[in-house]
Amino acid sequence: MIAWMVAMVAFAGIAPMARAATDDAATIRQIMLDQQAAWNRGDIVAFMQAYNDATDTTFIGSRIRHGYRPILENYQKNYASKEQMGTLSYSDIEVRLLPCADGVATYAMVTGRFHLERTAHGDAGKDDGVYSLLWQRTASGWKIVLDHSS
């Protein structure tokens, strides 16, 4: 009887954490869908809302850029028109929550593929690639703090 009660108490503590993890993963996936939609309508500023607006936010591509503003400016320079932006699609998205000792996920690792269907190229010539994103739970919600796209 006591073993059964201990098991029930343990399960009662795990079930809310599992539900929170599912909710967090779904939230991150939705932000990425919103980001994709913003890109596809040519709105880089809205696309960038997924990134943490901080000086230590980092983008790694052909070179390393630090800071929200330099990352935004690089996107605006390399994708100066709707034709250069084209249509973005994500695939093979995998969200892995990284829980702290208390069981609450403060960070998440997201990996996947991207594809751009477009008719023009600016300085960014790559149409297909892979990415790994480090997301952090902030006061403003889940935000990208590190983007490695190649």
C-alpha positions in Angstrom: 0.0 0.0 0.0 2.8 2.4 0.9 4.7 1.6 -2.3 1.5 2.3 -4.3 1.1 5.7 -2.6 4.7 6.6 -3.2 4.3 5.7 -6.8 1.2 7.9 -7.1 2.9 10.9 -5.5 5.8 10.5 -7.8 3.5 10.3 -10.9 1.6 13.3 -9.7 4.8 15.3 -9.7 5.9 14.0 -13.1 2.7 14.4 -15.1 2.6 18.3 -14.8 6.3 18.4 -15.9 5.6 16.2 -18.9 2.6 18.4 -19.8 4.7 21.6 -19.4 7.4 20.1 -21.6 4.9 19.3 -24.3 3.4 22.8 -24.1 6.9 24.4 -24.3 7.8 22.3 -27.4 4.5 23.3 -29.0 5.1 26.9 -28.1 8.6 26.9 -29.8 7.2 25.2 -32.9 4.4 27.8 -33.1 6.9 30.6 -32.9 8.9 29.0 -35.7 5.7 28.7 -37.8 5.0 32.4 -37.1 8.6 33.2 -38.0 8.2 31.3 -41.3 5.0 33.1 -42.1 6.7 36.5 -41.4 9.5 35.6 -43.7 7.2 34.5 -46.5 5.3 37.8 -46.4 8.7 39.7 -46.6 8.7 41.0 -43.0 12.2 40.6 -41.6 11.4 42.6 -38.5 8.6 40.3 -37.5 10.8 37.3 -38.4 13.4 38.6 -35.9 10.9 38.8 -33.1 11.9 35.2 -32.3 15.4 36.3 -31.4 16.3 37.7 -28.0 16.8 41.5 -28.4 20.2 41.5 -26.6 23.9 42.2 -27.3 24.9 38.6 -26.6 22.4 37.0 -29.1 24.7 35.2 -31.6 24.3 34.1 -35.2 26.8 31.8 -36.8 26.8 31.5 -40.5 29.6 32.4 -42.9 30.9 34.5 -39.9 29.9 35.1 -36.3 27.7 38.0 -35.5 26.8 39.2 -32.0 23.9 41.3 -31.1 20.3 41.6 -32.2 20.8 44.7 -34.2 23.8 43.4 -36.3 21.9 40.2 -37.0 18.8 42.2 -38.1 20.9 44.4 -40.3 22.7 41.5 -41.9 19.3 39.9 -42.8 18.1 43.2 -44.2 21.3 43.6 -46.3 21.4 40.0 -47.6 17.7 39.7 -48.3 16.9 43.2 -49.6 13.8 42.3 -51.6 10.9 39.8 -51.5 12.5 38.0 -54.5 15.7 37.5 -52.6 13.8 36.3 -49.5 11.6 33.9 -51.5 9.6 31.3 -49.6 11.0 29.8 -46.5 10.1 26.3 -45.3 11.4 24.4 -42.2 11.5 20.6 -42.0 12.8 17.9 -39.7 12.3 20.1 -36.7 13.3 18.5 -33.5 12.8 20.3 -30.1 14.8 19.0 -27.1 14.0 20.8 -23.9 17.0 21.1 -21.5 15.6 21.0 -17.9 17.5 22.4 -15.0 18.0 20.6 -11.7 14.5 21.6 -10.6 13.0 19.9 -13.7 12.0 23.2 -15.4 13.3 23.8 -18.9 15.0 27.1 -19.2 16.7 26.3 -22.5 15.8 24.3 -25.5 17.8 23.0 -28.5 16.1 23.0 -31.8 17.6 21.4 -34.9 16.2 21.0 -38.4 16.5 22.0 -42.1 15.6 25.1 -44.0 14.8 25.6 -47.7 14.4 28.9 -49.6 12.4 28.8 -52.9 13.4 32.0 -54.6 14.1 33.7 -58.0 16.8 36.1 -57.0 19.9 36.0 -54.7 21.6 38.8 -52.8 24.8 38.2 -50.9 23.2 35.1 -49.4 23.4 32.4 -52.0 22.5 29.4 -50.0 19.0 28.0 -50.5 19.2 24.9 -48.4 20.8 24.1 -45.1 20.6 22.9 -41.6 20.4 24.8 -38.3 20.7 24.4 -34.6 19.0 27.0 -32.4 19.5 27.5 -28.7 16.3 28.9 -27.2 16.0 30.5 -23.7 12.9 31.0 -21.7 12.9 34.8 -21.0 10.5 37.2 -19.4 9.2 37.8 -22.9 8.7 34.1 -23.6 10.9 31.6 -25.6 13.6 33.4 -27.6 16.5 32.4 -29.8 19.9 33.3 -28.2 22.1 31.3 -30.5 21.5 30.5 -34.2 24.0 28.3 -36.1 22.8 28.0 -39.7 24.8 26.5 -42.5 
